């Protein structure tokens, strides 16, 4: 497999319209393989998840999470020095956040039907696991499916649709209604925005459908307060989905009540230390992973008229997060391109499927092998908005940063 070795962020295998060093003529775009050709290259067994194998990962992750929680609850309060006790709690929160991110990803497999061949079993397991992490399972499932269905579509994608040059002329509350070009390159401003992006991005998506395309909603002109993932009649969902949104809310209410009961026994401070800080780490990783899968200086987006499913699915990036990515994050970072092409392939067969499609998609395949967190900073500070790509009709590329 062709890979790209980078330091923080360098050129990937394929740049908008550039294949094997040749630039497509402005009158034509690169010729993408059709989805059936790509599918035919994958061994049939890669589409066959098994309950036993999938559940083994659930048991493994829950045992790790339980052991970490028991050890923290039992031993950390016994540390006499407050500074060392605080450090121990911080380390616990970080490590438990890694483990619970793995649990999140297993629930994500359920939502895609990649956990088993049984839809009801997938939904029950996904609802339990996601509800335990305060994630509205069906609400996320429906909007996430539409993200997969329209990945890279500037109008209909549900996640991380970039700003255009025209968008940048609008004044926003996030910029205190000031011209963003005056301050956005100031390091302290960039740090503050990145922290806000990582700490509040998930909640903003659930509450206000932020970063979704303008034509992604199922209803029009409903206002900013009618696009929540918690409201059964939200514009994000179809009327037929309302009952499942309510079931998602029920799962959250059950978890919230359990946390309340726990607080009456051990106090809210202990609940935050044991659960709250891990929750924040989990959704930090979720935002970072999703953002970096779909944002890269060489990755195009597409106008609605030029977009196709294959174009969008191949406009994603495989990245590397070392041992954690392979063993705790269940390859979600390492093999995301194949996941967008065929989300029903279970994560434990994604590497084999990726290798199988390389002869077909190699000219369009993007992989970054540099620092994951380094790429987060580089991408966030460089990828501001998209402009028309003069070499590929209908494609939009990231604008080059202005010279200092």
C-alpha positions as CSV (number, residue, x, y, z in Angstrom):
1,X,0.0,0.0,0.0
2,X,1.3,3.5,-0.8
3,X,1.6,5.7,2.2
4,X,2.8,9.2,2.9
5,X,5.3,9.9,5.5
6,X,4.9,13.4,7.0
7,X,6.1,15.5,9.9
8,X,2.9,17.4,10.7
9,X,1.1,17.8,7.4
10,X,2.4,17.4,3.9
11,X,1.2,16.4,0.5
12,X,-0.9,13.2,0.4
13,X,-1.1,10.6,-2.3
14,X,-3.6,12.5,-4.5
15,X,-4.2,16.2,-4.8
16,X,-7.4,17.6,-6.3
17,X,-7.3,16.4,-9.9
18,X,-3.6,15.3,-9.7
19,X,-3.0,11.6,-10.4
20,X,0.6,10.3,-10.8
21,X,1.9,13.8,-11.3
22,X,-0.6,14.6,-14.1
23,X,-3.0,17.5,-13.8
24,X,-6.5,17.0,-15.1
25,X,-7.4,19.5,-17.8
26,X,-9.9,22.2,-16.7
27,X,-12.5,20.8,-19.0
28,X,-12.5,17.4,-17.3
29,X,-12.1,16.0,-13.8
30,X,-10.3,12.8,-12.7
31,X,-12.2,9.7,-13.6
32,X,-13.4,8.0,-10.4
33,X,-14.1,4.2,-10.2
34,X,-17.7,3.2,-9.7
35,X,-18.8,1.8,-6.3
36,X,-19.5,-1.7,-7.7
37,X,-16.0,-2.0,-9.1
38,X,-14.6,-1.0,-5.7
39,X,-16.9,-3.5,-3.9
40,X,-16.0,-6.3,-6.3
41,X,-12.4,-6.0,-5.2
42,X,-13.2,-6.8,-1.6
43,X,-13.5,-10.4,-0.3
44,X,-17.0,-11.3,0.5
45,X,-16.2,-12.3,4.1
46,X,-15.2,-8.7,4.9
47,X,-19.0,-7.8,4.9
48,X,-19.7,-10.5,7.6
49,X,-19.4,-9.3,11.2
50,X,-20.0,-11.8,13.9
51,X,-21.7,-11.4,17.2
52,X,-19.0,-13.3,19.1
53,X,-16.1,-11.3,17.8
54,X,-17.9,-7.9,18.1
55,X,-19.1,-8.7,21.7
56,X,-15.6,-9.8,22.7
57,X,-14.4,-6.2,22.1
58,X,-17.4,-4.9,24.2
59,X,-16.5,-7.2,27.1
60,X,-12.8,-6.3,26.8
61,X,-13.4,-2.6,26.8
62,X,-16.0,-2.7,29.6
63,X,-13.7,-4.8,31.8
64,X,-10.9,-2.3,31.2
65,X,-13.2,0.6,32.0
66,X,-14.5,-1.1,35.1
67,X,-11.0,-2.0,36.4
68,X,-9.8,1.5,35.9
69,X,-12.8,2.9,37.7
70,X,-12.5,0.6,40.6
71,X,-8.8,1.3,41.0
72,X,-9.3,5.0,40.9
73,X,-12.2,5.0,43.3
74,X,-10.3,2.7,45.7
75,X,-6.8,4.1,45.7
76,X,-6.7,7.7,44.5
77,X,-8.6,9.2,47.5
78,X,-6.0,7.6,49.7
79,X,-3.2,9.7,48.3
80,X,-2.4,12.3,51.0
81,X,-0.7,15.0,49.0
82,X,-3.4,17.0,47.2
83,X,-1.1,17.8,44.2
84,X,-0.2,14.2,43.6
85,X,-3.9,13.2,44.1
86,X,-4.9,15.8,41.5
87,X,-2.3,14.5,39.1
88,X,-3.6,10.9,39.6
89,X,-7.2,12.0,38.9
90,X,-6.1,13.8,35.7
91,X,-4.2,10.7,34.5
92,X,-7.2,8.5,35.3
93,X,-9.5,10.8,33.4
94,X,-7.2,10.8,30.4
95,X,-6.7,7.0,30.3
96,X,-10.4,6.2,31.0
97,X,-11.3,8.6,28.2
98,X,-9.2,6.6,25.8
99,X,-10.9,3.3,26.8
100,X,-14.4,4.8,26.7
101,X,-13.7,6.3,23.3
102,X,-13.3,2.7,22.2
103,X,-16.7,1.9,23.7
104,X,-18.1,4.9,21.8
105,X,-16.7,3.5,18.6
106,X,-18.2,0.1,19.2
107,X,-21.6,1.8,19.5
108,X,-20.8,3.6,16.3
109,X,-20.3,0.1,14.7
110,X,-23.8,-0.8,15.9
111,X,-25.3,2.3,14.3
112,X,-23.8,1.4,10.9
113,X,-24.9,-2.3,11.1
114,X,-21.2,-3.3,11.2
115,X,-21.5,-4.9,14.7
116,X,-23.5,-7.9,13.6
117,X,-25.9,-9.0,10.9
118,X,-28.9,-8.5,13.2
119,X,-30.4,-5.1,13.1
120,X,-32.4,-5.3,16.3
121,X,-29.4,-6.6,18.2
122,X,-27.3,-3.8,16.8
123,X,-29.8,-1.2,17.9
124,X,-30.2,-2.6,21.4
125,X,-26.4,-2.7,22.0
126,X,-25.8,0.7,20.4
127,X,-28.6,2.2,22.5
128,X,-27.1,0.8,25.7
129,X,-23.5,1.7,25.0
130,X,-24.2,5.2,23.6
131,X,-26.8,6.0,26.3
132,X,-24.2,5.1,29.0
133,X,-21.9,7.8,27.4
134,X,-24.7,10.3,27.2
135,X,-24.9,10.0,23.5
136,X,-28.4,10.0,21.9
137,X,-28.1,6.8,19.9
138,X,-30.8,7.0,17.3
139,X,-30.5,10.8,16.9
140,X,-26.8,10.4,16.1
141,X,-27.4,7.3,14.0
142,X,-29.8,9.1,11.6
143,X,-27.8,12.3,11.2
144,X,-24.6,10.3,10.9
145,X,-26.0,8.2,8.2
146,X,-26.8,11.3,6.2
147,X,-23.3,12.5,6.8
148,X,-22.1,9.2,5.2
149,X,-24.6,9.5,2.4
150,X,-23.5,13.0,1.5
151,X,-19.9,13.2,2.5
152,X,-18.1,16.1,0.8
153,X,-21.4,17.6,-0.5
154,X,-21.3,21.3,0.2
155,X,-25.1,21.5,0.5
156,X,-26.1,18.2,2.2
157,X,-23.3,16.9,4.3
158,X,-24.1,16.8,8.0
159,X,-20.6,17.4,9.4
160,X,-17.7,19.8,9.0
161,X,-18.9,21.5,5.8
162,X,-16.3,24.2,5.3
163,X,-16.9,27.9,5.0
164,X,-16.6,29.5,1.5
165,X,-15.1,32.9,0.7
166,X,-18.6,34.4,0.8
167,X,-19.3,32.9,4.2
168,X,-16.3,34.7,5.6
169,X,-17.9,38.1,4.9
170,X,-20.6,37.3,7.5
171,X,-20.1,38.6,11.0
172,X,-20.6,35.9,13.7
173,X,-21.0,35.7,17.4
174,X,-18.1,33.4,17.6
175,X,-15.9,36.3,16.3
176,X,-17.7,38.9,18.5
177,X,-19.1,40.2,15.2
178,X,-15.7,41.5,14.2
179,X,-13.9,41.0,11.0
180,X,-12.3,37.6,11.6
181,X,-9.3,38.3,9.4
182,X,-8.2,41.0,11.9
183,X,-7.6,38.5,14.7
184,X,-7.9,34.9,13.5
185,X,-4.2,34.4,12.9
186,X,-3.2,35.7,16.4
187,X,-1.8,32.7,18.2
188,X,-3.8,33.2,21.4
189,X,-7.0,33.5,19.4
190,X,-6.2,30.3,17.5
191,X,-5.6,28.5,20.8
192,X,-8.8,29.7,22.3
193,X,-10.8,28.7,19.2
194,X,-9.2,25.3,19.0
195,X,-10.0,24.7,22.7
196,X,-13.6,25.8,22.1
197,X,-13.8,23.6,19.0
198,X,-12.6,20.5,21.0
199,X,-14.4,21.1,24.3
200,X,-17.8,22.3,23.0
201,X,-17.9,21.1,19.3
202,X,-19.8,17.9,20.1
203,X,-22.4,19.6,22.3
204,X,-22.8,22.4,19.7
205,X,-23.5,19.8,17.0
206,X,-26.1,18.1,19.1
207,X,-27.9,21.3,20.1
208,X,-27.6,23.5,17.1
209,X,-26.5,21.2,14.2
210,X,-23.4,23.3,13.7
211,X,-21.1,22.6,10.7
212,X,-23.9,20.9,8.7
213,X,-24.7,22.0,5.1
214,X,-27.5,24.5,4.4
215,X,-29.6,21.8,2.6
216,X,-29.1,19.0,5.2
217,X,-32.2,19.5,7.2
218,X,-35.5,17.7,6.6
219,X,-37.5,20.9,7.2
220,X,-36.9,24.4,6.1
221,X,-36.8,27.8,7.9
222,X,-37.4,26.5,11.4
223,X,-34.9,28.6,13.3
224,X,-31.8,27.9,15.3
225,X,-33.7,26.4,18.2
226,X,-35.5,23.7,16.2
227,X,-32.4,21.8,15.0
228,X,-31.6,19.9,18.2
229,X,-30.7,16.2,18.2
230,X,-32.9,15.9,21.4
231,X,-36.2,17.1,20.0
232,X,-38.3,14.5,18.3
233,X,-39.9,17.1,16.0
234,X,-36.5,18.6,15.1
235,X,-35.9,19.7,11.6
236,X,-32.9,17.4,11.5
237,X,-35.2,14.3,11.4
238,X,-38.1,12.9,9.5
239,X,-41.5,12.6,11.2
240,X,-41.2,8.8,11.1
241,X,-38.0,9.0,13.2
242,X,-39.6,11.0,16.1
243,X,-40.3,7.9,18.2
244,X,-36.7,6.8,18.0
245,X,-35.5,10.3,19.0
246,X,-37.7,10.0,22.1
247,X,-36.2,6.6,22.8
248,X,-32.7,8.2,22.6
249,X,-33.8,10.8,25.1
250,X,-35.1,8.1,27.4
251,X,-31.6,6.5,27.4
252,X,-30.1,9.8,28.3
253,X,-32.6,10.3,31.1
254,X,-31.8,6.8,32.6
255,X,-28.1,7.5,32.6
256,X,-28.7,11.0,34.1
257,X,-30.8,9.5,36.8
258,X,-28.1,6.9,37.6
259,X,-25.5,9.6,37.8
260,X,-27.8,11.6,40.2
261,X,-28.2,8.5,42.4
262,X,-24.5,8.1,42.4
263,X,-24.0,11.7,43.5
264,X,-26.3,11.1,46.5
265,X,-23.9,8.4,47.7
266,X,-20.4,9.7,46.7
267,X,-21.1,13.4,45.9
268,X,-21.0,15.3,42.6
269,X,-17.3,15.9,42.9
270,X,-16.6,12.2,42.8
271,X,-19.1,11.7,40.0
272,X,-17.3,14.4,37.9
273,X,-13.9,12.9,38.7
274,X,-15.0,9.4,37.8
275,X,-17.3,10.1,34.9
276,X,-17.4,13.8,33.9
277,X,-13.8,14.3,33.0
278,X,-13.7,11.1,31.0
279,X,-16.8,12.2,29.1
280,X,-15.0,15.4,28.1
281,X,-12.0,13.4,26.9
282,X,-14.2,11.1,24.9
283,X,-15.9,13.8,23.0
284,X,-12.6,15.7,22.5
285,X,-11.3,12.6,20.7
286,X,-14.6,12.2,18.8
287,X,-14.4,15.8,17.4
288,X,-10.7,15.6,16.6
289,X,-11.0,12.3,14.8
290,X,-14.0,13.3,12.7
291,X,-12.5,16.7,11.9
292,X,-9.2,15.3,10.8
293,X,-10.9,12.6,8.7
294,X,-12.6,15.3,6.6
295,X,-10.3,18.2,6.7
296,X,-6.9,18.3,5.0
297,X,-5.2,20.9,2.8
298,X,-5.3,18.5,-0.2
299,X,-8.8,17.1,0.3
300,X,-11.6,18.6,-1.9
301,X,-15.2,19.2,-1.3
302,X,-17.7,19.3,-4.1
303,X,-20.6,21.5,-5.3
304,X,-23.9,19.7,-5.2
305,X,-24.1,19.3,-9.0
306,X,-20.7,17.7,-9.3
307,X,-20.7,15.6,-6.2
308,X,-21.1,11.8,-6.2
309,X,-21.0,9.3,-3.4
310,X,-17.7,7.9,-4.5
311,X,-16.1,11.3,-4.8
312,X,-17.2,12.2,-1.3
313,X,-16.2,8.9,0.3
314,X,-12.7,9.1,-1.2
315,X,-12.3,12.7,-0.1
316,X,-11.5,11.4,3.4
317,X,-8.2,10.7,5.1
318,X,-6.7,7.7,6.8
319,X,-4.4,8.8,9.6
320,X,-2.2,7.1,12.2
321,X,-2.5,7.2,16.0
322,X,-0.1,4.4,16.8
323,X,-0.9,1.8,19.5
324,X,-3.9,3.7,20.8
325,X,-5.5,4.0,17.4
326,X,-5.0,0.3,16.6
327,X,-5.9,-1.2,20.0
328,X,-8.1,1.2,21.9
329,X,-9.7,3.2,19.0
330,X,-10.5,0.1,17.0
331,X,-8.8,1.3,13.8
332,X,-11.3,4.1,13.3
333,X,-8.5,6.5,12.6
334,X,-6.3,4.2,10.6
335,X,-9.0,2.9,8.1
336,X,-11.6,5.5,7.6
337,X,-11.7,5.7,3.8
338,X,-13.0,2.1,3.5
339,X,-15.4,2.9,6.3
340,X,-16.9,5.7,4.2
341,X,-17.1,3.6,1.2
342,X,-18.7,0.6,3.0
343,X,-19.7,1.4,6.5
344,X,-21.0,-2.1,7.1
345,X,-17.5,-3.6,7.1
346,X,-16.6,-4.2,10.7
347,X,-13.5,-2.5,12.0
348,X,-11.6,-5.7,12.5
349,X,-11.8,-6.4,8.8
350,X,-11.2,-2.9,7.6
351,X,-7.4,-3.3,7.1
352,X,-7.9,-6.3,4.8
353,X,-10.6,-4.5,2.8
354,X,-8.4,-1.4,2.5
355,X,-5.6,-3.5,1.1
356,X,-8.0,-5.1,-1.4
357,X,-9.3,-1.9,-2.9
358,X,-5.9,-0.2,-3.3
359,X,-5.4,-1.3,-7.0
360,X,-8.7,0.3,-7.8
361,X,-8.5,3.6,-5.7
362,X,-4.8,4.2,-5.2
363,X,-4.8,7.4,-7.2
364,X,-7.5,8.8,-5.0
365,X,-6.4,7.4,-1.6
366,X,-5.2,9.8,1.1
367,X,-3.1,8.7,4.1
368,X,-1.2,10.9,6.6
369,X,1.5,9.3,8.7
370,X,2.6,12.3,10.7
371,X,1.7,13.4,14.2
372,X,-2.1,13.2,14.8
373,X,-2.2,16.0,17.3
374,X,0.3,18.0,15.3
375,X,-2.0,17.7,12.3
376,X,-4.9,18.9,14.4
377,X,-3.1,22.2,15.1
378,X,-1.7,22.6,11.6
379,X,-5.1,21.8,9.9
380,X,-7.1,24.0,12.2
381,X,-4.9,27.0,11.7
382,X,-4.4,26.6,8.0
383,X,-7.7,25.3,6.6
384,X,-10.0,28.3,6.9
385,X,-12.2,28.3,3.9
386,X,-12.6,26.7,0.4
387,X,-12.5,28.3,-3.1
388,X,-13.1,26.9,-6.6
389,X,-10.5,24.6,-7.9
390,X,-9.5,25.8,-11.4
391,X,-8.2,22.4,-12.4
392,X,-11.3,20.3,-11.4
393,X,-14.8,21.6,-12.3
394,X,-17.2,21.4,-9.4
395,X,-14.5,20.8,-6.8
396,X,-13.6,23.2,-4.0
397,X,-10.1,23.3,-2.5
398,X,-8.8,24.9,0.6
399,X,-7.6,28.4,0.1
400,X,-3.9,29.0,0.5
401,X,-2.9,30.8,3.7
402,X,-2.1,34.4,3.1
403,X,1.6,35.3,3.1
404,X,2.8,37.1,6.3
